[in-house]
Amino acid sequence: MTTKSRKTGKLARWSALLLLLPLLSACNLGLGKTGGNAAGIDPPPSDIEQAMLSNVEEAAWAAGNDRITVYLLDRNGYLAPMSLREEPTASQSSAIAERAIAWMTVNKQLASQLPPGFTAVLPEGTKVSTVTENTPERTISVDFKAPFPGIAASRERKVIEALVWTLTELPGIDKVKLSVGGKPIRSLPSSGLPVDIVLTRGMGINLEKAKNVEPSHAMGVTLYFSSQSAEGEGYFVPVTRLIKRQADSAKAALEQLILGPRDTQALHATLAPGVAIEKLSRLADTVNVSLQDDSLISQSPVPAMMMESLVLTLTEATGAPQVSVVMNGDDSFLDSEQRSYSRPVSRPLYVNPTPQY
């Protein structure tokens, strides 16, 4: 089963519904910086939480912004974040957004600088008219010059996903508004799929559906699996899986991460199938999780890919900036890259950082 047939076949009939899912229940999908909450101790009020998240983002960017994260297509047709190295630029989100969109646009001069096996998703000739940031509303608006280049119907949703997920990587941005020639994009021209005025990560990315899921009782969880380039370089791929609606989105996401990917040819599991969730709760800005993995050898480092996938998935599901992990009763273990988990681990500022090619 190839990626293309799965996305353009069975999932084609789900696309219209999925693009509107943020309207049905935003907390039911992986929302990144503004996700749902794990069961357990109540999270802080939304205004306090947003202030905490903003402080984390601003502190991280103050340390330097020599990378820019864009979502590109890999050789299997999946969108994946790639954090490309650049000369330090102005920290305004509008300026960074324009540069990110340039990297996402097919361009012969930039193509050779992308990671091998990855391609830009926006058609050649795409031009930005204006980029406007609304800081209080954590929103960025991008107006493209008309006419917008044509896109095949099978690729249109990928373009919207890539734009929304790239732009919400910017500090202080949770929502995206898209327009062409000053007119909001309300539907996609080739496929006719509806587009919401305000877009969030709640629309999902690299969509797939679990078995026996009814649309009216569905929720989405975004999971971070691993993949590998033809050159053997590993990287993370976010996949939004539609599952039956559950009260605890964090637990649901973790359970699905343990189940592993459906597309086992292109994606690889990061957690062993026998991992047991002993505890999962949230206290203020931290997700606390305790796991039991009998497949791990005592005193051996925990695979770094496993831990990074866990942190990415749980922070995406809850919106919390950090995760505290206990593994097999040990709360001060090291991973295979000698990183300590004796204290809560923050979501990485850059996912899939790459050298400049």
Buried (B, 14 or more C-beta within 10 A) or exposed (E): EEBEEBBBEEBBEBBBBBBBBBEBBBBBBBBBBBBBBBBBEEBBEEEEBBEBBBEBBEEBBEEEBEBBBBBBBBBBBBBBBBBBBBEEEEBEBBEBBBBBBBBBBBBEEBEEEBBEBBEBBBBEEBEBEEBEBEEEEBBBBBBBBEEBEEBEBBBBBBBBBBBBBBBBBBBBBBBBBBBBEEEBBEEBBEBEBBBBEBBBBBBBBBBBBBEEBEEEEBBBBBBBBBBBBEEEBEBBBBBBBBBEBBEBBBBBBBBBBBBBBBBEEBBBBBBBEEBEBEEBBBBEBBBBBBBBBEEBEEEEBBBBBBBBBBBBBBBBBBBBBBBBBBBBEBEEBBBEEEBEBEEBBBBBBBBBBBEEE
